[in-house]
Amino acid sequence: MTFEVKNLNCTIENKTIIEDINFTIRSGELNIVIGANGAGKSTLLKAIARVQESKGIFLLDDDNMASYGISKIAKTVSLMPQFNNNVHLSVKEILELGRRPYSGFTLLKEDYEMINLIVEELELERFLDRSMNTLSGGERQKVYLAKSLIQNPKILLLDEPISHLDPKNQQEILEIVKKVTLKKNLITIVVLHDLQSALHYGDNLLFLKKGKLLKHLAVKDIKSEDFEELYDIK
């Protein structure tokens, strides 16, 4: 499965945030977007998820996603945003939200089977009845990641999923993402600031600078000069 972005442009309040971005990625590979603050990384994910208005073409195996309605987009694309505000809900309630695109407010047997499967895979059983505001940062991120996977998407978008986490939790989250991307053959795009993690876990890196895609390289082909050009530093 392939995902192609063609001629993507995004303007917010008369300011160009994303300009003429083009790339193609394959399923089963972990693609990481890097760049300085304000480069347009989060906007790129939001545009793909259709929560930010944009102009461009998104092709999923040559199927133009412009024809997708809200329901089909919700079943195809899952965005885990950088900031989540549902801390007043229980873990179980958060996870159930991941199946709402399929069954609405009344979940079916198959919905709970999917929830139980992901809960078991991510070892979240002991958290189900707890409120989100009682969990640590790493535990919360695992729950939000589980919600995205419960949505059973083809395209998984994660915006800085390891920010503010300690090294152990960063490693755990990224290892889960790497594993499920391969196992479920997902098209996965992750925004990261940690270059060491990006190089260690990523298959390909997208270099975003001032709203433009500077380079799209396999990790094995990246040189130090590429980072110097991206960040304007030695």
C-alpha positions in Angstrom: 0.0 0.0 0.0 1.3 3.5 -0.8 0.2 7.0 0.2 1.0 9.9 -2.0 0.7 13.6 -1.2 0.7 15.9 -4.2 0.9 19.7 -4.4 -0.2 20.2 -0.7 -0.6 23.8 0.3 -2.1 25.2 3.5 -2.8 28.9 4.4 -3.9 30.0 7.9 -5.0 33.6 8.4 -3.4 34.6 5.1 -0.1 33.1 6.2 1.4 30.2 4.1 2.2 27.3 6.5 2.6 24.5 4.0 3.8 25.2 0.4 3.8 22.7 -2.5 4.7 19.5 -0.6 5.0 16.3 -2.5 6.0 12.8 -1.3 5.1 9.1 -1.5 5.5 6.7 1.3 4.9 2.9 1.7 3.0 1.0 4.3 5.0 -1.0 6.9 7.6 1.8 7.2 8.0 4.3 9.9 8.3 7.8 8.5 9.4 10.6 10.8 9.0 14.3 10.1 11.7 16.6 11.6 12.3 20.3 11.5 12.5 23.5 13.6 9.6 24.9 15.5 7.1 26.5 13.2 8.2 24.5 10.2 4.6 23.2 9.6 5.0 19.7 11.0 1.8 19.6 13.0 -0.1 21.4 10.2 1.0 18.7 7.8 -0.5 15.9 9.9 -3.7 17.9 10.5 -4.1 18.5 6.7 -3.7 14.8 6.0 -6.3 14.0 8.8 -8.7 16.6 7.3 -8.9 18.6 10.5 -7.1 21.5 8.8 -8.3 22.9 5.6 -5.8 22.6 2.8 -5.4 22.3 -1.0 -3.8 19.3 -2.5 -4.3 15.7 -3.5 -4.1 12.6 -1.2 -3.9 9.2 -2.9 -4.2 6.0 -1.0 -3.2 3.2 -3.5 -4.3 5.6 -6.3 -7.7 6.1 -4.6 -8.3 9.9 -4.3 -9.3 10.6 -0.7 -11.1 13.8 -1.8 -14.1 11.5 -2.3 -14.0 10.3 1.3 -16.7 11.5 3.6 -16.2 12.3 7.3 -17.0 8.7 8.4 -14.6 7.1 5.9 -11.8 9.5 6.8 -12.3 8.6 10.5 -12.0 4.9 9.6 -9.0 5.5 7.4 -6.9 8.1 9.2 -6.1 8.3 12.9 -4.4 11.4 14.3 -2.9 11.4 17.8 -2.5 15.1 18.4 0.3 16.7 20.5 -2.2 17.9 23.1 -5.1 15.9 24.5 -7.8 17.4 26.7 -9.9 14.4 27.7 -8.2 13.9 31.1 -11.5 13.8 32.9 -12.6 10.6 31.2 -11.7 7.1 32.3 -9.2 5.0 30.3 -12.1 2.7 29.2 -14.1 5.7 27.9 -11.1 7.1 26.0 -10.6 3.7 24.3 -14.3 3.4 23.4 -14.0 6.7 21.5 -11.7 4.9 19.0 -14.7 2.8 17.9 -17.3 5.5 17.6 -16.6 6.0 13.8 -17.8 2.4 13.3 -20.7 2.0 15.7 -21.7 5.4 17.0 -22.5 5.6 20.7 -23.7 2.0 21.0 -20.7 -0.2 20.6 -21.1 -3.7 19.3 -19.5 -7.0 20.2 -16.8 -6.6 17.5 -16.0 -3.2 18.9 -15.2 -4.6 22.3 -13.2 -7.4 20.8 -11.0 -4.8 19.0 -10.7 -2.9 22.3 -9.7 -6.0 24.2 -7.2 -7.0 21.6 -5.3 -3.7 21.7 -5.6 -3.5 25.5 -3.9 -6.9 25.8 -1.2 -6.0 23.2 -0.3 -2.7 25.1 -0.8 -4.3 28.5 -3.4 -1.7 29.7 -5.7 -4.0 31.6 -4.9 -2.6 35.0 -5.7 1.0 33.9 -9.1 0.5 32.4 -11.2 1.8 35.3 -8.8 4.7 36.2 -9.3 8.3 35.3 -6.8 9.7 32.8 -5.8 12.4 35.2 -4.4 9.8 37.6 -2.0 8.4 35.0 1.6 9.4 34.4 2.6 11.0 31.1 3.9 7.8 29.7 0.8 5.9 30.7 -1.4 8.5 29.1 0.5 8.4 25.9 0.1 4.6 25.7 -3.7 5.0 26.2 -4.0 7.7 23.4 -1.9 5.5 21.2 -4.2 2.5 22.0 -7.2 4.7 21.1 -5.6 5.4 17.7 -5.0 1.8 17.0 -8.5 0.7 18.2 -9.7 3.0 15.4 -8.1 0.4 13.0 -6.7 3.0 10.6 -4.7 2.5 7.4 -2.9 5.8 8.1 -1.5 6.5 11.6 -0.4 10.1 12.4 1.4 10.8 15.7 2.3 14.4 16.6 5.3 14.4 19.1 4.1 11.2 21.0 7.2 11.2 23.2 7.5 14.9 24.2 7.9 15.4 27.9 8.5 11.7 28.5 11.5 10.1 30.2 13.9 8.0 28.1 12.4 4.7 29.2 8.9 5.8 28.2 10.1 7.3 25.0 11.7 4.0 24.1 8.6 2.0 25.0 6.3 4.2 22.9 8.5 4.2 19.8 9.1 0.5 20.0 5.3 -0.1 20.1 4.8 2.3 17.1 7.6 0.5 15.2 6.1 -2.9 16.0 2.5 -2.2 15.1 3.5 -0.3 11.9 5.1 -3.5 10.6 2.6 -5.9 12.1 -0.5 -4.1 10.8 1.3 -2.8 7.6 0.3 0.8 8.5 1.3 4.0 6.8 2.8 5.7 9.8 4.0 9.3 10.0 5.4 10.6 13.3 6.6 14.1 14.2 9.7 14.0 16.4 12.2 16.6 17.7 14.6 14.0 19.1 17.0 13.3 16.2 18.6 10.3 17.9 15.3 8.6 18.2 14.3 9.6 14.6 17.5 8.0 13.3 17.2 4.9 15.4 13.5 4.1 14.9 12.7 5.7 11.5 12.9 4.1 8.1 12.6 7.4 6.3 12.9 11.1 7.4 11.0 14.0 5.9 12.9 17.3 6.4 10.5 20.1 6.7 11.8 23.7 6.7 9.7 26.8 6.6 6.7 25.0 5.2 8.6 23.3 2.4 9.8 19.7 2.1 13.5 20.1 1.9 14.4 16.4 1.6 12.8 12.9 1.9 15.5 10.4 2.6 15.9 6.8 3.8 17.7 6.9 7.1 20.6 4.9 5.7 21.3 7.7 3.1 21.3 10.6 5.6 24.5 12.6 6.1 25.4 15.2 8.7 25.2 17.9 6.0 21.5 17.2 5.7 20.9 18.3 9.3 23.1 21.3 8.9 21.0 22.5 6.0 17.7 21.8 7.9 18.6 23.6 11.1 21.2 26.1 9.9 23.8 24.9 12.4 27.0 23.0 12.3 
